[in-house]
Amino acid sequence: MSNAPSQQPLPRQIDPRKFAQQGVSLTGSIAISALSRVANAVQGRDGEVAVDLVFAVDEQKTRTLTGTADARVNVICQRCLDVMDLDLHCRLNLAMVWDEEDARQLPRNMDPWIVGEGTADLYEVIEDELLLALPIVAYHDSGCVEPSLFSAGEPVEEGEKPENNPFQVLEQLKGGSKN
């Protein structure tokens, strides 16, 4: 979270398979400005993402990445159009696979992380999870807009016809209305 004291930055490029074999745990932070897609989706590039990750090999010999990522970002409320704080919390439960075919073989409770030989971009994985955690529509929990502003005026009775109908000219051109 942005209120927490700054943690050590996480490395961007890692060897995930080697980390899993060694059972590496990483705790640190990533600046939101380093995550370009997240920075473009929120208001402002300030703040950090607090990350806690564990690389491991499970009972089925699958290399895994589990952990959490937490951030406080600013977004635009879609009701009042003011900036508001939004807490993001992601749980990572990823299995490292070589390709799409291996990904199809995974249990439903694990998401695939397709990695090849050598290094992978850890920031990209965290960024993907944060983007998935962003709400489609963000708005304040409490009423930020006066409810009376949602009214469109007096309701029209079903039998009434509006006085100025923009389609009256078309009706006259067609030769009256059909019965």
Backbone hydrogen bonds in HBPLUS format (Angstrom, degrees):
<---DONOR---> <-ACCEPTOR-->    atom                        ^
c    i                          cat <-CA-CA->   ^        H-A-AA   ^      H-
h    n   atom  resd res      DA  || num        DHA   H-A  angle D-A-AA Bond
n    s   type  num  typ     dist DA aas  dist angle  dist       angle   num
A0004-ALA N   A0001-MET O   3.34 MM   3  5.52 145.2  2.47 101.3 110.2     1
A0029-SER N   A0008-GLN O   2.94 MM  21  6.01 145.1  2.06 132.7 139.3     2
A0010-LEU N   A0029-SER O   3.02 MM  19  5.79 148.3  2.12 150.3 150.8     3
A0122-LEU N   A0012-ARG O   2.79 MM 110  5.35 155.5  1.85 172.9 169.2     4
A0014-ILE N   A0120-ALA O   2.98 MM 106  5.50 163.3  2.01 155.6 159.9     5
A0120-ALA N   A0014-ILE O   2.67 MM 106  5.50 146.5  1.77 156.5 168.4     6
A0019-PHE N   A0015-ASP O   2.96 MM   4  6.20 161.0  1.99 156.6 162.9     7
A0020-ALA N   A0016-PRO O   2.92 MM   4  6.10 154.2  1.99 145.3 151.7     8
A0021-GLN N   A0017-ARG O   3.03 MM   4  6.27 160.9  2.07 146.4 151.2     9
A0022-GLN N   A0018-LYS O   3.02 MM   4  6.23 147.4  2.13 146.5 155.2    10
A0023-GLY N   A0019-PHE O   2.91 MM   4  5.96 112.7  2.37 136.7 153.4    11
A0024-VAL N   A0019-PHE O   3.05 MM   5  5.20 170.3  2.06 146.7 149.7    12
A0023-GLY N   A0020-ALA O   3.17 MM   3  5.00 149.0  2.27  97.2 106.5    13
A0055-PHE N   A0024-VAL O   2.85 MM  31  5.33 173.9  1.86 170.1 171.7    14
A0026-LEU N   A0053-LEU O   2.88 MM  27  5.08 155.5  1.94 134.8 143.1    15
A0053-LEU N   A0026-LEU O   2.73 MM  27  5.08 171.6  1.74 161.5 164.4    16
A0028-GLY N   A0051-VAL O   2.99 MM  23  5.45 161.3  2.03 151.9 156.3    17
A0051-VAL N   A0028-GLY O   2.85 MM  23  5.45 177.2  1.85 156.5 157.3    18
A0030-ILE N   A0049-VAL O   2.99 MM  19  5.11 142.1  2.14 134.0 145.8    19
A0049-VAL N   A0030-ILE O   2.75 MM  19  5.11 154.4  1.81 145.9 154.9    20
A0034-ALA N   A0031-ALA O   2.90 MM   3  5.37 151.8  1.98 111.6 120.4    21
A0032-ILE N   A0047-GLY O   3.11 MM  15  5.79 175.3  2.12 136.6 137.4    22
A0035-LEU N   A0032-ILE O   2.98 MM   3  5.26 159.0  2.02 110.9 117.8    23
A0039-ALA N   A0035-LEU O   2.85 MM   4  6.01 167.2  1.87 162.6 167.0    24
A0040-ASN N   A0036-SER O   2.95 MM   4  6.10 144.3  2.08 142.4 150.9    25
A0041-ALA N   A0037-ARG O   3.18 MM   4  6.31 130.0  2.45 131.7 144.0    26
A0041-ALA N   A0038-VAL O   2.98 MM   3  5.02 132.3  2.21  98.2 112.0    27
A0042-VAL N   A0038-VAL O   3.14 MM   4  6.36 125.9  2.44 149.7 162.6    28
A0043-GLN N   A0074-ASN O   2.68 MM  31  5.12 172.7  1.68 149.5 150.3    29
A0050-ALA N   A0070-ASP O   2.77 MM  20  5.17 151.6  1.84 163.6 161.0    30
A0070-ASP N   A0050-ALA O   2.86 MM  20  5.17 159.4  1.90 147.2 154.1    31
A0052-ASP N   A0068-THR O   2.98 MM  16  5.36 164.1  2.01 154.5 155.3    32
A0068-THR N   A0052-ASP O   2.88 MM  16  5.36 149.3  1.97 146.8 155.7    33
A0054-VAL N   A0066-THR O   2.76 MM  12  5.33 151.1  1.84 161.7 163.5    34
A0066-THR N   A0054-VAL O   2.99 MM  12  5.33 166.6  2.01 151.1 154.3    35
A0056-ALA N   A0064-THR O   3.06 MM   8  5.26 157.0  2.11 138.6 142.0    36
A0064-THR N   A0056-ALA O   2.73 MM   8  5.26 167.5  1.75 148.0 152.1    37
A0058-ASP N   A0062-THR O   2.93 MM   4  5.45 162.0  1.96 150.6 150.6    38
A0061-LYS N   A0058-ASP O   3.00 MM   3  5.27 153.2  2.08 117.0 118.9    39
A0096-MET N   A0063-ARG O   2.79 MM  33  5.44 168.2  1.80 154.2 158.4    40
A0065-LEU N   A0094-LEU O   2.82 MM  29  5.05 154.7  1.89 142.7 145.9    41
A0094-LEU N   A0065-LEU O   2.81 MM  29  5.05 169.3  1.82 160.4 157.3    42
A0067-GLY N   A0092-LEU O   3.11 MM  25  5.09 138.6  2.29 139.0 132.8    43
A0092-LEU N   A0067-GLY O   2.78 MM  25  5.09 168.5  1.79 140.0 144.0    44
A0069-ALA N   A0090-CYS O   3.03 MM  21  5.10 146.0  2.15 137.4 142.2    45
A0090-CYS N   A0069-ALA O   2.84 MM  21  5.10 156.2  1.90 152.7 159.5    46
A0071-ALA N   A0088-LEU O   3.06 MM  17  5.19 157.7  2.11 139.5 143.9    47
A0088-LEU N   A0071-ALA O   2.74 MM  17  5.19 175.8  1.74 165.7 167.2    48
A0073-VAL N   A0086-LEU O   2.91 MM  13  5.33 165.5  1.93 155.9 155.0    49
A0086-LEU N   A0073-VAL O   2.76 MM  13  5.33 145.4  1.88 160.9 167.1    50
A0075-VAL N   A0084-MET O   2.93 MM   9  5.53 159.3  1.97 158.1 163.5    51
A0084-MET N   A0075-VAL O   2.82 MM   9  5.53 158.1  1.87 163.3 170.2    52
A0077-CYS N   A0082-ASP O   2.85 MM   5  5.53 175.3  1.86 164.7 164.0    53
A0081-LEU N   A0077-CYS O   2.79 MM   4  4.88 135.1  2.00 133.0 144.1    54
A0078-GLN N   A0138-ALA O   2.80 MM  60  5.98 163.8  1.82 162.1 163.7    55
A0111-ASP N   A0093-ASN O   3.05 MM  18  6.32 169.0  2.07 157.0 158.9    56
A0095-ALA N   A0111-ASP O   2.84 MM  16  6.14 152.9  1.92 157.6 164.1    57
A0113-TRP N   A0095-ALA O   2.82 MM  18  5.76 143.2  1.96 158.5 151.0    58
A0097-VAL N   A0113-TRP O   3.01 MM  16  6.01 160.0  2.05 135.9 140.0    59
A0115-VAL N   A0097-VAL O   2.91 MM  18  6.07 155.5  1.97 166.4 174.2    60
A0103-ALA N   A0099-ASP O   3.12 MM   4  6.43 146.9  2.24 142.5 152.5    61
A0104-ARG N   A0100-GLU O   3.08 MM   4  6.43 141.4  2.24 146.8 155.4    62
A0105-GLN N   A0102-ASP O   3.13 MM   3  5.30 140.7  2.30 101.2 112.1    63
A0106-LEU N   A0103-ALA O   3.30 MM   3  5.54 163.6  2.33 107.2 112.1    64
A0110-MET N   A0107-PRO O   3.17 MM   3  5.83 168.1  2.18 122.5 125.0    65
A0126-ILE N   A0122-LEU O   3.19 MM   4  6.54 165.0  2.21 155.7 159.1    66
A0127-GLU N   A0123-TYR O   2.81 MM   4  5.93 159.3  1.85 150.1 156.8    67
A0128-ASP N   A0124-GLU O   2.93 MM   4  6.13 156.8  1.99 145.8 151.2    68
A0129-GLU N   A0125-VAL O   3.17 MM   4  6.45 161.0  2.20 148.7 153.0    69
A0130-LEU N   A0126-ILE O   2.96 MM   4  6.25 156.7  2.02 152.0 158.7    70
A0131-LEU N   A0127-GLU O   2.96 MM   4  6.16 158.7  2.00 153.0 158.5    71
A0132-LEU N   A0128-ASP O   3.08 MM   4  6.34 150.6  2.17 144.8 152.7    72
A0133-ALA N   A0129-GLU O   3.09 MM   4  6.33 132.2  2.33 136.5 149.2    73
A0133-ALA N   A0130-LEU O   3.06 MM   3  4.97 128.9  2.33  92.5 106.6    74
A0134-LEU N   A0130-LEU O   3.16 MM   4  6.46 124.6  2.48 141.9 155.1    75
A0134-LEU N   A0131-LEU O   3.34 MM   3  5.33 145.5  2.47  95.7 105.0    76
A0149-LEU N   A0146-GLU O   2.94 MM   3  5.69 158.2  1.99 124.2 130.7    77
A0150-PHE N   A0147-PRO O   3.07 MM   3  5.60 162.9  2.10 115.2 120.6    78
A0151-SER N   A0148-SER O   3.31 MM   3  5.63 165.3  2.33 108.5 112.9    79
A0160-GLU N   A0157-GLU O   3.27 MM   3  5.46 137.5  2.46 101.7 113.0    80
A0168-GLN N   A0165-ASN O   3.14 MM   3  5.57 169.3  2.15 120.9 121.3    81
A0171-GLU N   A0167-PHE O   3.01 MM   4  6.30 152.0  2.09 148.8 157.1    82
A0172-GLN N   A0168-GLN O   3.00 MM   4  6.28 154.1  2.07 149.2 155.4    83
A0173-LEU N   A0169-VAL O   3.05 MM   4  6.30 152.5  2.13 145.5 153.0    84
A0174-LYS N   A0170-LEU O   3.01 MM   4  6.24 147.3  2.12 146.3 154.2    85
A0176-GLY N   A0171-GLU O   2.93 MM   5  5.31 157.6  1.98 154.2 154.7    86
A0175-GLY N   A0172-GLN O   3.22 MM   3  5.18 147.3  2.33  96.6 106.2    87
